[in-house]
Amino acid sequence: MPADCKSAGTGMVMKKLLQLALLLVLSQPIMAQEWVVPVEADWNFCFNDMVSVDGGESVIGIGRIRSEDGYIAKASKNGDYSCRETHLPGMMLSYFTAVQLGNGNYMVFGVCDDSLCDPFIQKHLCVDVFDGQLECVSSKMYDVDDDVFDCFYHPWDGYIMRCIVSKAGTVILASRLSYYEETNWGNHYRGAVRFYEFDDWGDIIRIVDNPIELAEVGSIKEITYEPHSDNLMMVVKGGNYGYDFGSPGIFVVDPDMNIIAHQSMLRLGGADVISNNACEGKWFDGDHILLDCQQYIGSDFSFQTLYIVDSALHVYANLPLPPYDSCTISPYGTSTSYINDTTIFAFSFSGSGLLYHGDVMQVNVTLVDKQLNLLGRKVIKIDDVICYTSSPAAFNDGGCCVLLSSYNGNYYPGEPFYKFYLMKFRREDIEITWDVVQETEENLVTQAYPNPTTGILNIPIGETNCQDARLQIFDMKGGIWLDSALDKQGNLITVDTHTLDAGLYVYKLLDGNREVANGKFVKE
């Protein structure tokens, strides 16, 4: 039964020359958190999922505490906070995904096993149902050690399951299970997918195995319905033998929970390597969805890119997120929260090198709209210690909720100190301006992107405080296509190139007679 609950309260200048529009995203809101709730937890606490519930009045976060007990917390849009720990005597329990049922209850899925076993190898599926006050009203446990699968094996990625309410009102769970396989390289646990369907009380209606089609799935990042279809779309991260290093992809699942199509994301938007991906799960304008991908340049520099794609993975827009001078990746799982057509929050953390935990320096809160126009950024540092985020969830008042955690020291309990904060950010009623950090002229990436472009071109320019700045664009014959004064300076300008002829162009940013930035781009 659940343990005691602990509660805590807590612009734009535009000029046009020869039909080329210059959109300056230079002066907009400083994002500030509306409220902050400290969360009492130990060093091994985490949220594996956050879900908007009660029509956006609240969000729930689910995860674990001390690697022993399941944890569910609820925060209202006003900052009221409550939580519940679920303790199974002699057992380890971690929650991984949750969904709100038609009757208002919350169904939460986790895995558990004997506390003396390997914490990464667990053989039981736990299905708990909570009411609005986080009281447990139903609890079921299922053994997954059978003729097909051996256990849940999840050493590197906690996204071993995702769930959705079906169009029939039942709950469908896509779970990443493992089976033991002997190979020439040794014996390993290899990941595959099993689908479950449940009623409101957590009783199993049917099970469908897909061990062959998804023989190398490393984690499941999102499951959602395709637009205009009864088919499900499942975003996964590749990998086998318990690891999460394979290529990401999107799978289409029919109403009988059979996998009928697969598309790789290895070269989405012309990227050389996409090593991680996540999906917002909310479709807008009928057929576009937001993907969040971690991409690599060479072997030691990564950056985060947002993509707007349709259900066939045709890219509608893409945007690499700042900062441009340090290695940046998204949090595990979905790191974006779609509020409305003018507000999408994207969270990432950044640092130097390959972003091992010792190099993480800051959390970046970036605001974009649904066309991926970059509106603003806020950098968060807590007590000058390392910090990172959980997946966010949206409130119905335009707010976005996220868990930030920080620590100082190494991973071992007793040596570092850990702090956890639940924060709410809002777009409405706040000004947003650029919050630029340590992106100097020496290390700023000033190349335009995407390149080639078919429409919008983004030009990072650093923090330019000059009063006499101009942007010029030339064709390869030396013809001037744009010569426009910039009245205000920020660290990015966005140019609409739809009316440009196809070909190669040169751009220059001038401060009086001094050239601040330059580059080339191709218009397709």
Buried (B, 14 or more C-beta within 10 A) or exposed (E): EBBEBBEBEBEBBEBEEEEBBBBBBBBBBEBEBBBEBEBEBEBBBBBBBBBBBBEBEBBBBBBBBBBBBBBBBBBBBBBBBBBBBBBBEEBBBBBBBBBBBEEEBBBBBBBBBEBEBEBBBBBBBBBBBBEEEBEBEBBBBBEBEEEEBBBBBBEBBBBBBBBBBBEEEBBBBBBBBBBEBEEEEEEBBBBBBBBBBBEBBBEBEEBBBBBEBBBBBBBBBBBBBBBEEEBBBBBBBBBBBBBBEBBBBBBBBEEEBEBEEEBEBBEBBEBEBBBBBBBBBBBBEEBBBBBBBBBBEEEEBBBBBBBBBBBEBEBBBBBBBBBBBBBBBBBBBBBBBBBEEBBBBBBBBBBBEEBEEEBBBBBBBBBBBBBBBBBBBBBBEBEEBBBBBBBBBBBEBBBBBBBBBBBBEEEEEEEBEBBBBBBBBBBEEBEBBBBBBEBEEEEBBBBBBBBEBBBBBBBBBBBBEBEEBBBBBBBEEEEEBBBBEBEEBBBBBBBBBEEBEEEEBBBBBBBEEEEBBBBEBBBE
